[in-house]
Amino acid sequence: MMQPEELKVTQAWDKTFKKSDKVDHCKVRFVNRYGITLAADLYVPKNTDVRLPAIAVCGPFGAVKEQCAGLYAQTMAERGFVTMAFDPSFTGESGGSVRYMASPDINTEDFMAAVDYLSLCDKVDPDRIGIIGICGWGGMALNTAALDTRVKATAVMTMYDMTRVNAKGYFDAEDSEEARFNKRAALCAQRIADLKNGAYTLGGGVIDPLPDDAPYFVKDYYDYYKTERGYHARSLNSNGGWNVIGCESFLNQPILQYSNEIRSAVLIVHGDAAHSCYFGKDAYADMVKNSKYTANKELMLIPGASHTDLYDGGKTNAIPFDKLEQFFAAYLK
């Protein structure tokens, strides 16, 4: 087994949310099967001397653990779970070179490696482990649930299917062979340009300054990632974004192929006013279609909530933490 490499991590509290006095917090490291060391924040309820159920949290796609994932993790720890918020490979404080690349396979493995860590943690009951995936990591969480039989419950929040949006565009508006060919050709040309330049070109995070005619969901992203509400110095979306070729392999690799074979419990949560809501609705429909395991599957729509309202609650505390607590308590019992 490979030992974790030394990582440069910040010990000071640098989250986008306040520190809770109800949980203990520390930094931890673990290694995925590709030998990449991941950095994580571990949250443990105070004054407990028994093994507890645990939840690994990641997302959104292009965020860091100091943003939404950490908020979810800390809040669920306040409610009695050992939780972990981690940075995916190649991002944040985690290892991996080169930086700012994504992979359907490696990023699914990141979730499974988090389950590895929790399974061996002396504070955790290894038979009671769940995961939460936010935004693009919602799709990764579903993919993990289809692969990792140790995961007993999965919550998918305001999800994107990153393979679908890369291959077909928003609302499937670019779902044609010609459109995909043009994307592939542009990415291949970018590879050559990057090699000649000796560096990978960043695609840019959330657009700044914000154009007056920006789509409403771009305005939502700006309001989270580019303002005091959610900005973080290590967040790709808050700054320069992924490499232009960072998501190239997503074009050819649907990640939800076997979602209807997931036997464990799944809760999909989406705001019904989110531009991304079709991802959640379709993922749920595909998951239960021709499935023998539908009794523990649920789609929950939050009236009036936008995509980013489920990042931090927005102005209406839209994240249904009571529902999440009930869901994980029931299926991690």
Secondary structure, 3 states (H helix, E strand, C coil): CCCCCCCCCCCCCCCCCCCCCCEEEEEEEEECCCCCEEEEEEEEECCCCCCEEEEEEECCCCCCCCCHHHHHHHHHHHCCCEEEEECCCCCCCCCCCCCCCCCHHHHHHHHHHHHHHHHHCCCEEEEEEEEEEECHHHHHHHHHHHHCCCEEEEEEECCCCHHHHHHHCHHHCCCCHHHHHHHHHHHHHHHHHHHHHCCCCECCCCCCCCCCCCCHHHHHHHHHHCCCCCCCCCCCCCCCCCECCCCHHHHHCCCCCCHHHCCCEEEEEEECCCCCHHHHHHHHHHHHCCCCCCCCEEEEEECCCCCCHHHHCCCCCCCCHHHHHHHHHHHCC
